[in-house]
Amino acid sequence: MEAVKAYNILAVDDEARVLDSIREILKANSQFVLETASSGKEAISLIKKHPRKYAVVLVDYLMPDMNGAEVNRELLKINPDLILVMHSGDVSRDALKESLLSGAVDFLEKGLSAFELRRKVSAFCKKFEESTRSLEESEALQSTNEQLIQSTGMLGCSDELAKIASLIHRASKVDSPVLILGETGTGKEVVAKAIHRLSRRANLNFIPVNMSAITSELFESQMFGHLKGSFTGAIANHNGHFKAANGGTIFLDEIGDLPMENQAKLLRVLQEQEVQSVGAIRPEKINARIIAATNVDVEEAVRTGEFREDLFYRLHILPVRLPSLRERPEDIRSLVLHFKKKYKGDRKVILMEVIRKFESYKWPGNIRELEAEMQKLIEIIPDDKITVKHLDSKFFDEKNMHITTLGRYSYDEFKAYLRQLEIEYIENQRKRFKNVRRAAIEGFKVPESTLASRLKALDIKF
């Protein structure tokens, strides 16, 4: 018979009778192991000794040495992922506002029925269980999105990446030029390789070229080739990148950095589908699929005269815009698992609390930065269990977060934030159940009258 899991609960209150009452209520559930603290300072001392011991911390709002909000802020400095619940007889608007903004996940009124308090604490324990679960244990069955995305060799499950995967499949069926746009580190070469691999050219060469690394003087020689003796140092014939890619695909990375004089030379290749080697008398026909990529805002560069408009339109037949990692945080789990395997971290267990930190971080370096962080965690950290304590301080700096924390909201902003979350949740459920109202109601797990009331309040037609 499987043992019942026990959860350590810490109750903080300056009144002994309140702590006794909580003890009586919670002892009815053998899963709860209650400890108590009679002041905020005592609670802080306990959490410092055992920062990850307690599943839930119940904190009284009105205490003489520190109020509950002050205690919360100090506790979160020790462990940012603590599940803090305010437990108070003061149910004023100010108490509610200060409690939520201090990091409490809920506000419970003293005098709550024994059944309801146990139910609430049980729900918070499940939340704690989810936060400490390892990444591997949290992986669900593959979604339709994941299957489509994986068919291109990419990793993730987001709608944004699924749209990119669909574009890749469409682009692989034709020979038109492709222009991949996206920030540094978003995987532009991965997309280019996927288009080539799924195309009829897959068995021929894929030639990647970093355009920013080629000097203007050597551009024609390196791209189109040269004949022996055509210039000092030309000791042998050289085919150049376009001829090497003939029949296959040439990937022109960082094309936004190409100087104007060389843009004209590249434009001729696209228009005439031929190249002329340095020293050659006549041009040669080539048949290479052109895929270009840049992190530059090319349309803005066209407006400012830094990029040729005619070349832009030649390349912009099939544009693919890659979202940044912060725009698709739901893909982070798949990428973490991939890099964990890549760097031979099979023995490592990565807790979900780490993933939550990753999902709220801005990732200015995108996938490349995530890979570097994973390499450090796998190869440098000696512990087998990776928790938030192993993360760099940048993951705890609010200015690096793209998901704004509650502490930055006024009360009215906080209410607006909650309203927007509810709207997004309902919209996502509607998409999930393909606008079938009955299926969506079952998915919401609320009475139809409750759903109808919320839809009316939020002005959502469904």
N, C-alpha and C positions, 0 to 999 in steps of 0.2 A: 504494500500500500504506500502510495506516494505521500511524503511528509508535507504537512501544511506549511506554506511559507509564512514567516513572521515578519512584521514590519515594525520598526522602531518609530514611535511617535513622541515628539517633544512638545509638552504644553507649558507655556510661559504665562504666569499670572501672579500678581502680588497677593491675591486672596487665597488662603489655604482651602476654604470651603468650595471655591470654584474648581480648584485642582482635584479635590476629593470627588466632586460631582462628575468631572470628566473621567476620572479613573473608574468610577462605578459604571458609567455608561459604556466605556470602551472595553471593559473586561468581559462583557457579554460576547465579544468576538475574540476567539483565541488567537487570531492572527495579529492582533494589536498588542505591542509591548510598550507600555507607557512609561516615559520618564518625565520629570517635572523640573521647572526652574522657577524660583520665586521672584526673579527680577531680570531685567534686560541684561545686566552685566553678567549674571550667572549663565544665562543662555548663550551669550557671546563666548564665554569661557568654555562651555561644553562644546560648541561648534568648532572652536579653534582646536580642541583636542581631537574631535572626531568629525571633520568637515563633511564626510559622506555617509555618516551613520544613519541619519534620520530620514525616513521617507516623507514625513510631513511635520511641519513646525506650526503649532497653533499659538498665536501671539495675542495677548490682551492689548487693546488699544490704549487704555488709561492706566498707566503705572507711574509711581512717584519718581523713580530715578531717571527713566527714559520712557517716552511714550512708544507705542508699538511701531509707528512709522520709523522712528529713529533706530529702533532695534533692527527692523527689517533691513535698513540701509547698511548697517554694520555687518549683519549676517551675510548679505549678498556680496560684500567685499571679500569675505572668506570663501564663500562658495556661490558663484553667480547662478547656479542651477538649483538652488534650494527651492522647495515648494513651500511657500509661506502663506498661511491663512490667518487673516485677522479675525479675532473672536472677541466681540465687544458688546457692552450694554449701551454704548453711545452709537446710535444709528443715524446721527445727523449727516447732512450732506457733506460738511467739511471733513468729518471722520471718514466717510466713504471715499471721498476724493483723495485725501492724503494717504489713505491705506493703499489704494490701487496704484497711485503714483509712486509709492515707496517700494513697490515690487510684489505686493500680495496678489495671489491669483484669485482670491475670493474673499468675501466679507461675510462672516456668519454672526448672526445676532445671538447673544446669550439668551438662554431660555428656549433654544431650538429643541424640538422633541428628541428623545434618546434615539429613536429609530432614524430620524433625519440626520442627526449628527454622525451616527455610525455609517449611514449611506454615503454621506459627503466624504468622510475620512477614507472610506473604502475606495471611492472614485479617485481621490487624490493619490492613494497608494498605487492604483493602476497606472496613473500618470507617471509616478516615480518609477514603476517597473519598466514602463516603456522607455524612459530616459536613460536607464542603466542597461537596457538590452543591447547586445552587441549588434553591429551592423549586419552581419550575416544572418542573424536570427530574424531581423526585420524585413528581409527581402521577400516579397510576395511573388506570386506567379507572374509570368511575363504578360504584359498588356499588349494590345494590338499595336500601340505606338512603339513599344520596345522591339517587337518583331520587325516592324518596318525599318526602324532606325538601325538595328543590328544587321539587317540585310545590306546596308551600305558600309559596314565596318565601323560605324560610330557607336557611341555608348550613351544611353539616356532613355528617358520616357516622356519628356515634355512635349506639349503640342507644338512648341516652337521648333524643336529639333525634328519632329515628325514631318513638319512642313518642308524643312530642308531636305530630309530624306526623299520625300516625294519629288522635289525639284531635281535631285541628283538622278533619280530614275528617269525622269523626263529628259534631262540633258544628255543622258548616256545613249539615248536612242537617236540623236541627231548629231550633226557635225558642226553646228553653229558655234561661234566663239562664246565663251562663258566669262563673265567678270564676277569674281568673288570679292565681296566687300565685308570688312569686319575689323575689329580691334586686334592689336597684336596678341597672339596667343589663343585665338578662338578656334584654330584648327583649319585654316584655309587650305593648307597643303593636303590635309587628310581628305577634305572634300574633293579637291582636284584629283587625287589618286583614286577616290571612289568612283568618280565619273569615268575615268579611264578604265578602271578594272571592270566596270559593268558594261562598257561599250564594245563594239565589234573590233576595236583596235587593241583590246586587252593583251593580246599575245605579242604586240610590238612595243617599241620603246616608249617609256615615259621619261622625259628629260626635264628636270626642274632647273630653273635658272634664276638666280638672285640678281635682279636688274640693278639694284643699288650698288652691287659690288663690281660692276663692269664700268671701267673708265670710258669716257667719250672717245679717246684715241683708239681704244681697242674694240669698240662696240661692233663695227662691221666685221672685223676679223673673227671675233669670238662667236658672233651670232650667225654670220653668213659664210664664214670660212675664208681661206686665202690660198693662193698658189705659191709654190716654191719660188723664191727670188722676187716676190712682189714688193717686198720692203726689207730693210735691213733686219736680219734676225729670222726671216722666213726661210728656214733651212729645209722645210718639207711642206708638202700639201697638207692643208687642214680643212676638214669638212665644215666645222662650225655646228652650233647647237641645232639650227633648223634642219640641216641635212641629217644630223644624227637622229632627229625625231621623225624623219620622213616615214609616213604610213602610220605613225603612232601619235603621241600627244606631247606638246611642249607646254610647260607650265611657267609662265612669266610672273614670278613673284615680285612684290614691291614695285609694280609698274608705275605707281604714282610718283616714284622718285626718278623716273627716266627724264633726262634733259630734253628740252624742246627739239634740238636738232636731230636727236635720235628717234624722237617720236615720229618725225616725218619719214624716216627710213623704215620704221616698223609698219607705218600705215601702208606704205607701198607693198610690203609683203602680204598684208591682209587683202589689199585691193587686187593685186595681180596674181597672188598665190605663186610667187616665184622669188628666188633670191639670186644675187650676183656676188660671187666671191671676189675678194680683193685681188686684183690682177687678172680677173677673167674678162674675156671679150663680150660674152653674152650671158644672160641670166639662165637659171635652170628652174624648171617647174618643181614645186614641192607640194606634198599633200600631208600636212601636219595639223592636227586639231589644236587650236589655240585656246588655252585656259589662262586667264590673267587674274591677279589678285593684288589688293592693296588695302592698307589701313588708312589711307588718305581719303578725305571727302572729295571725290573726283568731280562731282557736280560743282562744288564750290571752286575747285581748282580750274574748271572750265570757265566759270564766271570771272575769275581773277586773271585769266589768260596764262595760267601756269600749266594747263593741259589742253591739248588740241581737241576742239569740239568734234572734228571729223573722226579722230581716232577713238574718242569716247563712244560715239554712236556705233562705230564698227565693232567695238568690244562689248557693248552693252546690249547685245541681242538677247542673251539669257543672263540676267543679273541674279546673283544669289547673295542675299544679305545675311551674314551670320550674327545671331544674337550674342551678346556678352554672357559670361557665366552668371553674373548677378541677375540677368533677366530670365534665367532658367535654373533656379536653385534646385529644383526637383531632380536634375540630372547629376547632381554632385555625388549621390550615393553610388551610382553605377561607375562613375569615374574613380571614386575612392577604392572600390573593390578591384577595379582594373589595375590601378597603380600599386595596390597592396600585393597583388599577384606578380606584377612586373618586377617589383623589388624584393620578391621572395619573402614576403611577410606572413607566410601561412600560419606561423605560431602566434602572431599578434592578434589580439582581440580589440577592435575599435568600438568604443561605446557610442550610442546614439547621441549623447550629449556633445560629442565632438562634431558629429554631422550637423547638429543644430547650429553650432557656432560657425561652421563652414557655410551653412546656408544663409546666414545673416551677414556674412562678410562681403565687402564690395568686389574683391578679386580684380584689382586693376591690371594684373598680369594674366588674368583669365586661366585657361586650362594649364598653361605653362607654369604659372605660379602655384597652382594646386598640385601639380606633379612634383615640384620642388619641395613643397611642404610635406607631401607624403613620403618622399625619399628620405627627408630628415627624420620623420617619425619612425620609419621602418628601420633605417640603417644606423641612426645615431642614438635613439632612445633605447636603453637596455631592457626596460620593463616589457612584459608580455601583454599587459593591459594598457591600452592607450586611452587616457582620460583628458579632460580639459586642462588639468594641471600641467600637461606636457606641451600645451600650445604656446606659441609666441604671444607676447603682450599685445601685439597689434590686433589680435582677435577679440580683445576686451576693451579696445578704445572706441568710444561711441562714434567718433568722426569717421571710422572705417566701416561703420555699419550701414548697409543700404536699407535694412528693415528698421525703421525708427522705433526706439524704445518708448514705453509709456511715459517715462519721466519727462519727456519733452513736450507733452501735451497739456494744454489748459483743460479744465473739466469739459467745456463745450467741444473742444477739439477731440477730446477722448471719446465723447458720445458720437461725434461724427465719424471717428475712426471705427468704432464698433458697428455703426450702421453700414459703413462701406464694406466691412468684413462680411456682414450678413448678406449683403447684396451679392458680393462675389461668390460666397458659398452657394447661395441659391442658384446663381447663374451656372456655376460649375456642375451642380447636381442636375440642372436641366439639360446641359450638354451631355452629361454622363448617361442620362436615361433617354436621350434623343427626343426630348420634348413630350414624352409620354407621361401625362399627368399622374395616372394611377401608379405607375412604376416609381415615379419620383416621390410620391407621398409615402410609399412603402420604404423608400430609401431614406427619407427624412426621419421616419419613425415618430411622427407626430400625428395627432388627429387632423383630419382634413379641414375642420373648422379653424384650428390653430394656424395651419398653413395659409388658409384663405385670409385670415386676419393680418398675418405678417406681410403677405403679398400686397394687400390693400395699403397697409401702413408704409410700405417701401415703394409703392407705386410701380409694381412689377406686374405685367400682363403675362399670364401663364395659363 
